[in-house]
Amino acid sequence: MAEIKPFRGLRYAPGVGPLADLVTPPYDVIDAKAQDGYYHRHPYNIIRLEYGKVYPGDDESNNRYTRAAADFTAWREKGVLVPEESPALYLYEQEFSVGGKRLVRGGMICAVKLEPYEKGVVLPHEETLPKHKADRLALMRACRANFSPIFGLYADAEMTVDNLLRLRAGRSPDLDFTDENGHAHRLWVITDPAVIEQVQQAMAGRRIFIADGHHRYETALAYSREMRQEEGNPAEPGPYDYVMMTLVNLYDPGLVVLPTHRLVRNVEGLDVDELLGKIKEHFEIEVFPLAPGYGNFAGFIKELAARGGFTGDARPGAGPLSYRHSFGLYCGRGRLYLLTLRDEGALPRLMPDGHSAAWQGLDVSVLHHLILERLLGIGGAERARESHLTYTREEAGALKAVDEGEYQLAFFLNPTLVEEVTAVAANGEKMPQKSTFFYPKLITGLVINPLF
């Protein structure tokens, strides 16, 4: 099954600057304002490699990708980035707060052998968009490196891999810093060949589920095919046949999934009252009076969580669980509604054929099919063009965006469960894009995987 290996990662040399000034979140959560901020934060910030700026005079010979490649070469030559002395696995911890609790999530940064999805070794759970893959492929061709790790999940109830790494890392971390969001990051470099071999053996029988980074994984597959063809399909795998991942155990107590909400725009002739009338066919609609300034919106989110999700006792042997599908809908000018599916038993009849019960029962599947597609005309083509639907984790910000006329509607969801993610992926299916948000995001810039 999964094949992992250590690699000689490139890391910032001591003395280059505080790591908090050199690293960033993943590129896909960085807007133009944040990008500019990282540019000004430090001249060697990873933003210049991972997500460079676009300028009006860019052309084929001078653009964000050629500049990233030039900086990457220069930084290695100057000793800004230095290679590990020997191949390593990296134990990576993030300590963070969510819901008033302080949690620690552990992971292993390693190189994972690229496998097509159909082999069932590395499994996706979300759809991807062509535009984003084209961008990542252009960067990979120019720089021949992975600047940010893909977030992968694996099942290890016995915590075998975690225990092997933590036993070896029983010392002070090699890196330890706190980022701009107050999240602590700790990294241990594991180079003991015996430990690495044990970890490889422990991972060999497992599958990997992609939690975050589907575009980068599919880009890495495309790049691998290009390089293998260019080199005459060599018998032995090359460095381009592997991709950098941070693998997190599904049983890690710090594994957290948050919801991603939907913002709707460009729906011609939208009549809110008519829409609500159509929604009533399958959903109960409850009005939630929204206070000025959105002061009571947190209470609405709690009510949404209480109405939706599993009901019953989730402990083994406690009996069957039922599931309720509920969504929030904001239409502007204080019009906030709680939508709850009337008849859960009708779901197999209402949802499209050709999908498993696990896929049909996802909140995002129900919302997308019964409301976005059927009632608003936002289908797969519109989602691929990104013309009608935007994704956000901001709640009050989503309300404001509708009130200011930037968007017409906001739909609020409960988080997808990790068990739902793996069930859908194991069936060989994909969820709608942005069905999950694993929190916090992995940091970009701790370790770089050179593909040469």
C-alpha positions, 0 to 999 in steps of 0.5 A: 500500500502506501510507500513513504521515504525520508528525504533531505529537506531544505530548511532555513539556515539559523540566523536568516531570521525569526521563523515566524517572519519566514513562513506562511499559511498555504497559498490557497488561503492567502489573499492579495492583502496578506500576500503583500504583507508577507512580502514586506515581512521579510526579504526571504519569506517563503511567499516569494517561492510559493505564491509570488506576485503577478505584475502588469509587465509579466511575460513568458520570460519574466513572471511569478514562476521564473522569479520563484525559480531564480529566488530558489536558486539564489537562496540555495547558493547564498546558504539561506536554504540548506539541505539536511545532512542525511535523509530524514522524517520530521515529527511536526506538532501544532498547538492551537486553540479552538472552541476555548480548548488548547489542542496539539495535533501531531504529524509526520512530514515525509515523501510519499510515493505518488499513486494514481487514485484508481490504485486505491492507495492514496484516496481523494475526497474532493473535486478539483478545479483546472485553473488551480492545477495549471498554476501549481504545475507551472510553479513545479515545472519552474522550480522542481520542488514541493514548497508546501506539504499535502495534508494526508490522513491514515488510520492507526488506532494503535498509534504505532507510528506516533509512538515510534517517532515520539520515542525517538524525539524525546528531546528538545525540538529542532524548531520551536516558534509561535506564528502570527495566529498564536499557534505553536509549531515544533519540529523534530528531525528524525534521521535514525535509519532503524526508526525510519525503517520501522515507520516505513514498515508500519505505514506499508499496509495503510492507505492515505486519505488526502485531507487538504492539497488535492490540487497539489497532489494531482499536479504532482502526478502530472509532473511525474508523468511528464518527467518519466516521459522526458527521461524515457520511463526509467525502471527506478523511481525518481525524486519526482515520483514522490511528493511531500506530505504531512501525515496525521493519524485519524485517531490523533486527539488534535484532529479538528474539522471546521465548516466551510460556508457558501456565498452565492452571487450572479443569480439572475432574477433572484426572488428571495420569497419565491426561493423560500417557497420552493425550499419549503417543499423539502425543508422546514424553515424557521425565522431567526431574528438577527440582532443589529450588529450580528451580536446574537449570530453565535447563538444561531451557529450553536442552534444550527449545530444542535439541529443538525448532525448525528442524534443518539448515543455515538458510543459503540453498542449504544444503538443506531444513530440518525442524521439530520440535515440543517443549514443556515440561510442569510438573505440580507437585511436581517433575514436569517433562517434555519433550514431542516430537511423534513423527511430524512427517509426520502433522501435516497429518492431525492439525491442523484443515483450512482452515489453511495449512501455515505455521499448522499448523506453529506450535508454539502451534497444535500445543499448542493443538489437540493438547493444550489443546483435544483433551485438556483441553477448552480451546477458543476459547470458554474462551480468549475467556473467559480462564477456563482459560488465562493467559499468562506470560513468567515461567519460575520464576514459572510453576513456583511458581504451579503448586506453590502451587496457583494453576494446575494445569499450566504449558506452556513453549514455544520462541519463534515465529520472525519468519518464521513470523509474517509467513508466517501473516499473509501468508496472511490467518490469525491465530495463537492469542493471545499467540503472540509476545513482541517484546522489549523492549516499546515505551515508553508516553509518549514521544510522544502522537498527538492525534486532533483 
